[in-house]
Amino acid sequence: MGRILLLVELKGGNDGLNTLVPYADPRYRELRAGIGVPRERVVQLDERVGLHERLEPLMDAWKAGDLAIVQGVGYPYPNRSHFRSIEIWDTASAASQTLSEGWIAQAFRGARLAKGIGVDCIVADTNALPSTGPSLRTIVMQDAENFLRQANAIATESAMTDGGNPALHHLLAVRQEINAAAVGLRDRLRDAPAPAEAFPQELLLGRQLDLATRILSARVPVLAIKVALGGFDTHANQPPTHERLLASLASNLAVLRRNLIAADLWKDVVVVTYSEFGRRAKQNASGGTDHGTSAPHFVMGGSVKGGLHGVYPSLSDLQDGDLRHTVDFRNVFATLALGCWGQSYDFGLRQPQRLGFLA
Amino acid sequence: MSAGFSTGLWSVTSSRAASAMGFDDARHLLSRASFGVTPAGIHALEALDYAAAVDGLLANPRREALTPAPGWIGMGPTELQRRQKAAEAQRKQGVDGKKPEIVLPVREQGRELRNWWVEEMIATDQPLVERMTLFWHGHFTSSLAKVRYPSSLFHQNALFRREALGNYASLLRAVARDPAMLIYLDGRGSVARQPNENFARELLELFTLGEGQYDEDDVKAAARAFTGWSVDRESGQFVERPGRHDDGQKTFLGKSGRFGGDEILTILLAQPRTAETIVEKLWREFVSLKPDPAEVARLAVGFRGGGYEIKPLMRALFLSAAFRDPANRGALIKSPVDLIVGSVRVLGLPIPEKTGLVRMLQGLGQVPFDPPNVKGWAGGESWISTYTLLLRQQFLRRMIEATTVAPMDGAMRMAERPNRRADRREQLPAPETMQMMDPPRPVEGRSLRNAGNEVRLGPTLTGVDNAVLLRALLPRQPVDGVDASGTAGSVVASALLDTAYQLK
């Protein structure tokens, strides 16, 4: 076992209907009269759905059978607040429940982790909640060189205790993490080769994936790496923004795949996208979409079983104008926890289901 | 390490005149109500009665910024768009196949706007007003990234300053009609035929009641009530379009009527939760990371009962036992603005151009006019991650070395004496003109670290005893050990780099 999870958060709530387009459904044209993706701009995957043409760079992976698309991912009693909903995802909680520990940390609760190199998860964006928890050590960094240079200059030990001051306690704990990680990462990252193919640099995602690729090629033994792409909260004039984001996501993931194949790492990595919610089925009057519920998500990797998984939510059986979810995201997480790390954890689901995208 | 330095310095001081608040209370009040604490600032307060000092801080709040506004604040959105398009076209066209350096007005005005506010926070004689302005900006968020019309954000900022210590109900009503907000949360395009829920949802979730206090039908009803409130494309002003307003019957929080936006706000202001939301948030900002529910309820009742006047609420907060509890000293983490603006003020560093400071604020996660999302800055412990802690230390090391090294990232450099006019006159001095106005005169050969008393530490720190210096700069004992017997420069340098300096 032992695959590294690469989480890609799509911040703001990605519009699933214009990502994996149910082009054959006449209801889609009604709901999306102004901003629907025209048939000729859909890359057909089967007789019902297809990808937005801007996702074309993902088709290599699709044809090679290492791109899975899980349809209708969501959860019961959906919350439409960005903050609450991403927290529900990141902590794998029920909508009615507030947890403070991230889902990856939960999966390793009580597990005996090898001491490793002082860091378990590396977050290249800013939201570290999925791996936040007492069982894991997470480092947030934007690039390796700066991290190491700055870590060298920080004080190492202190005899001081926090004296019951929670703010100071936090500061000292963070400092401790930096020191431990720097010790473990220093030599490995210094010698990491640059990716064979450069990532597009116009958005932060490219730089974050560059860092991820270096970490992977340096064989840093982490459990997960997290990156993010923001800007999906498309309430008004959606198409130009959304298309630009999809194009960027697809081209970056395609470069990642080629780099990892070249480095013979593609079988050891599982890339997963997620987002706080999809968007309302019916477009609004501003040429955009409001907060919705379920959406499709991508899973990629050399050991992924490609194809469509789950069922596309019905467009004629909406719930308060939103798509009913067909796959609970906690089943996606449970499948990943087992498939990547051999951790069996049900995230509080009464009837957990093993999904078929990861052997 | 801490030879010649006793921890007793931080213990509560003993004998003093009955009404004088003393060093520690004065320091604490300033650390929360000002930007940066200086020995001079403490000295001005310590002999006063505590309540009198609080009243002094709140008396006659400044309602307008000291720093002159940028020149373009009257420009309407249509005109700005026209210029933006022209600049984009010019840039695309190119000159002799080369991409010319064309300044895009939206980006440039945004840069000037951020610099303007940072300048004001450094220059102001009433830091509490700027703190409150920043608080309301973090509460009623709007961002340049989405709005792309800087002058609307300037006017929104002026509103926050005018009502900084004014009245929350008036502020809420003004915000609902505020052009930047109408653009940011898509209210301007919300019409009866298809109401846009963005503003309505955040109004309930973030601005007033808080999550879990309403249901989806309330969001939909509120969205309908605000339809027709829009922004005029020519002038950029608020405009009401009755033809696009949904005049029908609505049920909102159990009340029914043909509500418009103002009725929705009235209903929200009558809810006890609204006042509690604000008090809780102010508590986290000014008192401690853990609001005391009983105290919050008490203060909220007074806040609502007093017609949402902000000044009496802040007075009650500063006078509360929790605020003055020694356990809460040094119990908050400095925000990036606290750290950067505060350090610049404390050191009296002249920084004629603010772009470098804004870039640092961006790295640390708090760009003025660009909150990360509609919830504003999460603050508290989230300010400190493995990434930002390292960046904070790097910023402070640069501040310390800035006494010798002329350029800081090309943007921060020392001048012989404070020159704030540079920012005011032009907002964007071209590099050549700047050198003409103010030729670089690097201070020779020493950083703060190995400088003696003669080093220019800025007007606020010179001639102050080392022990007092340390007590003014740090809210508690040093964490990493500071040698108080060195030169003034080295004491300041090691205090700034001590972990305790991250606290307030």
Contacts between the chains, C-beta under 8 A, distances in Angstrom:
chain1	res1	chain2	res2	distance
A	80	B	201	7.0
A	80	B	216	7.3
A	81	B	201	7.3
A	81	B	205	5.5
A	81	B	211	5.9
A	82	B	373	6.5
A	82	B	374	7.2
A	82	B	375	7.4
A	83	B	373	7.7
A	83	B	375	5.3
A	84	B	211	5.7
A	126	B	365	7.0
A	126	B	372	7.7
A	126	B	385	7.4
A	126	B	387	7.9
A	128	B	385	6.8
A	138	B	386	7.8
A	139	B	386	4.8
A	140	B	385	4.3
A	140	B	386	5.0
A	140	B	387	4.3
A	140	B	388	7.9
A	141	B	386	6.7
A	141	B	387	5.5
A	142	B	387	6.3
A	146	B	390	7.8
A	147	B	387	7.6
A	147	B	390	6.9
A	150	B	390	3.7
A	150	B	391	7.1
A	150	B	393	6.9
A	150	B	394	5.6
A	151	B	390	6.4
A	153	B	393	6.6
A	153	B	394	7.5
A	153	B	397	7.0
A	154	B	389	7.7
A	154	B	390	6.6
A	154	B	393	5.9
A	155	B	480	5.0
A	155	B	497	8.0
A	155	B	499	7.5
A	158	B	479	5.7
A	158	B	480	5.5
A	158	B	481	7.9
A	158	B	499	7.3
A	159	B	481	8.0
A	160	B	477	7.8
A	160	B	479	4.5
A	160	B	480	7.3
A	160	B	499	7.9
A	163	B	476	7.9
A	164	B	327	7.6
A	165	B	327	8.0
A	165	B	330	6.4
A	165	B	331	5.6
A	165	B	476	7.5
A	165	B	503	7.7
A	166	B	289	6.1
A	166	B	290	7.7
A	166	B	331	7.1
A	166	B	381	7.7
A	167	B	289	6.6
A	167	B	330	7.4
A	167	B	331	5.4
A	167	B	332	6.0
A	167	B	333	4.9
A	167	B	380	7.9
A	167	B	381	7.0
A	167	B	503	5.7
A	168	B	330	7.2
A	168	B	476	7.7
A	168	B	479	7.2
A	168	B	499	7.3
A	168	B	500	7.4
A	168	B	503	6.3
A	170	B	333	7.3
A	170	B	381	4.6
A	170	B	384	6.1
A	171	B	333	7.2
A	171	B	384	5.9
A	171	B	389	7.1
A	171	B	499	5.5
A	171	B	502	5.7
A	171	B	503	7.5
A	172	B	479	7.5
A	172	B	499	6.9
A	174	B	384	5.4
A	174	B	385	6.7
A	174	B	386	5.7
A	174	B	389	5.2
A	175	B	389	6.5
A	175	B	499	6.8
A	177	B	386	5.5
A	178	B	386	5.0
A	178	B	389	6.7
A	178	B	390	6.5
A	181	B	386	7.1
A	235	B	185	8.0
A	235	B	186	4.5
A	235	B	196	6.3
A	235	B	198	4.9
A	236	B	186	5.0
A	236	B	189	5.8
A	236	B	196	7.4
A	284	B	194	5.2
A	284	B	196	5.3
A	285	B	189	6.4
A	285	B	190	7.3
A	285	B	191	5.4
A	285	B	193	5.9
A	285	B	194	3.3
A	285	B	195	7.8
A	285	B	196	6.8
A	286	B	186	5.7
A	286	B	189	3.8
A	286	B	190	7.4
A	286	B	196	5.6
A	288	B	186	7.3
A	288	B	196	7.8
A	290	B	196	6.9
A	290	B	197	5.0
A	290	B	198	6.9
A	291	B	197	7.5
A	291	B	201	7.4
A	320	B	216	6.4
